[in-house]
């Protein structure tokens, strides 16, 4: 058994050495696709949720550098203002502004939308970027389980309130940040709020599958409006999304060479928001700035429609 232990240690040593030696190549591979589009967004208005950190902030910076007016919707306005200041420091001409939006509270979402519709007369790009991952069991203000409540229902309500403005501003685009994790999710209609049993990983995966299904159903409802919607897998990004899980944080630290930086993670969101070749593409899923595999449970038109109806019911809205 001592021999076995020595073999394991030696093996780990070799792996570590290889990782160090090939770090530049691994980094290049891990970085993934880059959005090469030179599209300008002068005169265009963009709204990004959760833009105060991670890929949301990097997406905001990139689109602001293209001349867009970028509205950063954040739960923590103070952190949002810090992010906006750092964007202006990188690019002094940036037109960025921060507005308060708590996706875990439908009153906050409705207040945000009401103010937004009063003060902003067009919206060309909506990026549903904010998200929570693997947090302990908590409920939103309205009593929804936090993952499904913020990642799906909050964005569902927000999009429904802004869809009229997007249609009036057409051509317009919606980008929904999902994840590869949707592959491991299924919609538990019998217990959508995880009240029977709760696993933070599964709740996260369910919410990310909901993003893919929402994208699919919304795309079919938007046919002929010149408003498109696509979902993206940003990649495994080294951001503070893992803050709720100590184990994930440790793993992400050890394997950081294999992870994307927030800037690299933002590339597919940017691509879906601006690439000319996607002007009429809708209802698709992208990763590394290219079409990506969607799990069978994310391709079911029946599940997508059922989730739509259940979501409307939970939120007390009608959205035809």
Buried (B, 14 or more C-beta within 10 A) or exposed (E): EEEEEEEEEEEEEEEEEEBEEEEEEBBEEBBBBBBEBEBEBEEBBBBBBBBBBBBBBBBBBBBBBBBBBBBBBBBBBEBBBBBBEBBBEEBEEBBBBBBBBBBBBBEBBEBBBEEBBEEBEBBBBBBBBBBBBBBEBEEBEBEBBBBBBBBBBBBBBBBBBBBEBBBEBBEBBBBBBBBBBBBBBBBBEEEBBBEEEBEBBBBBBBBBBBBBBBBBBBBBBBEEBBBBBBBBBBBBBBBEBBEBBEEBEEEBEEBEBBBBBBBBBBBBBBBBBBBEEBEEBBBBBBBBBEEBEBBEBBEBEEBBBBBBEBBBEBBEEEBE
